[in-house]
């Protein structure tokens, strides 16, 4: 009831916003409900009441995301500690004993051999 307002002369809309900011949500909802019973078209009071109801029923889902043992063990996106076969950079080269592919055989004149016979 706004008539029992201890702050005589204070705007009731400001009072409900002040109570919302101070997290006195039940008092803010009560004042907003009383104001809306007098004027149901006051959009700022509707906003304050909706905001107070939302804050009152807020569920902090940050703590709900804790992973259980099953999620940790069965995680499909986990990085494997062993590389996939054939993809490791530490694997031996297939042609480790032969000449490097970067070194091409040279002819007597110093030109690289192309593999084609010249006419």
MODELLER restraints for C-alpha pairs under 7 A, 6 or more apart:
rsr = mdl.restraints
at = mdl.atoms
rsr.add(forms.Gaussian(group=physical.xy_distance, feature=features.Distance(at['CA:1:A'], at['CA:31:A']), mean=6.89, stdev=0.5))
rsr.add(forms.Gaussian(group=physical.xy_distance, feature=features.Distance(at['CA:1:A'], at['CA:34:A']), mean=6.39, stdev=0.5))
rsr.add(forms.Gaussian(group=physical.xy_distance, feature=features.Distance(at['CA:2:A'], at['CA:31:A']), mean=6.65, stdev=0.5))
rsr.add(forms.Gaussian(group=physical.xy_distance, feature=features.Distance(at['CA:13:A'], at['CA:45:A']), mean=6.70, stdev=0.5))
rsr.add(forms.Gaussian(group=physical.xy_distance, feature=features.Distance(at['CA:16:A'], at['CA:28:A']), mean=4.70, stdev=0.5))
rsr.add(forms.Gaussian(group=physical.xy_distance, feature=features.Distance(at['CA:16:A'], at['CA:31:A']), mean=6.01, stdev=0.5))
rsr.add(forms.Gaussian(group=physical.xy_distance, feature=features.Distance(at['CA:16:A'], at['CA:32:A']), mean=6.44, stdev=0.5))
rsr.add(forms.Gaussian(group=physical.xy_distance, feature=features.Distance(at['CA:17:A'], at['CA:48:A']), mean=6.49, stdev=0.5))
rsr.add(forms.Gaussian(group=physical.xy_distance, feature=features.Distance(at['CA:19:A'], at['CA:25:A']), mean=6.68, stdev=0.5))
rsr.add(forms.Gaussian(group=physical.xy_distance, feature=features.Distance(at['CA:19:A'], at['CA:27:A']), mean=6.73, stdev=0.5))
rsr.add(forms.Gaussian(group=physical.xy_distance, feature=features.Distance(at['CA:19:A'], at['CA:28:A']), mean=5.33, stdev=0.5))
rsr.add(forms.Gaussian(group=physical.xy_distance, feature=features.Distance(at['CA:20:A'], at['CA:28:A']), mean=5.63, stdev=0.5))
rsr.add(forms.Gaussian(group=physical.xy_distance, feature=features.Distance(at['CA:20:A'], at['CA:52:A']), mean=6.20, stdev=0.5))
rsr.add(forms.Gaussian(group=physical.xy_distance, feature=features.Distance(at['CA:25:A'], at['CA:52:A']), mean=5.44, stdev=0.5))
rsr.add(forms.Gaussian(group=physical.xy_distance, feature=features.Distance(at['CA:25:A'], at['CA:56:A']), mean=6.40, stdev=0.5))
rsr.add(forms.Gaussian(group=physical.xy_distance, feature=features.Distance(at['CA:28:A'], at['CA:52:A']), mean=6.79, stdev=0.5))
rsr.add(forms.Gaussian(group=physical.xy_distance, feature=features.Distance(at['CA:29:A'], at['CA:49:A']), mean=5.46, stdev=0.5))
rsr.add(forms.Gaussian(group=physical.xy_distance, feature=features.Distance(at['CA:29:A'], at['CA:52:A']), mean=6.33, stdev=0.5))
rsr.add(forms.Gaussian(group=physical.xy_distance, feature=features.Distance(at['CA:32:A'], at['CA:45:A']), mean=5.91, stdev=0.5))
rsr.add(forms.Gaussian(group=physical.xy_distance, feature=features.Distance(at['CA:32:A'], at['CA:49:A']), mean=5.70, stdev=0.5))
rsr.add(forms.Gaussian(group=physical.xy_distance, feature=features.Distance(at['CA:36:A'], at['CA:42:A']), mean=6.99, stdev=0.5))
rsr.add(forms.Gaussian(group=physical.xy_distance, feature=features.Distance(at['CA:104:A'], at['CA:112:A']), mean=6.29, stdev=0.5))
rsr.add(forms.Gaussian(group=physical.xy_distance, feature=features.Distance(at['CA:105:A'], at['CA:112:A']), mean=5.92, stdev=0.5))
rsr.add(forms.Gaussian(group=physical.xy_distance, feature=features.Distance(at['CA:105:A'], at['CA:113:A']), mean=5.95, stdev=0.5))
rsr.add(forms.Gaussian(group=physical.xy_distance, feature=features.Distance(at['CA:106:A'], at['CA:112:A']), mean=4.31, stdev=0.5))
rsr.add(forms.Gaussian(group=physical.xy_distance, feature=features.Distance(at['CA:106:A'], at['CA:113:A']), mean=5.47, stdev=0.5))
rsr.add(forms.Gaussian(group=physical.xy_distance, feature=features.Distance(at['CA:107:A'], at['CA:113:A']), mean=5.80, stdev=0.5))
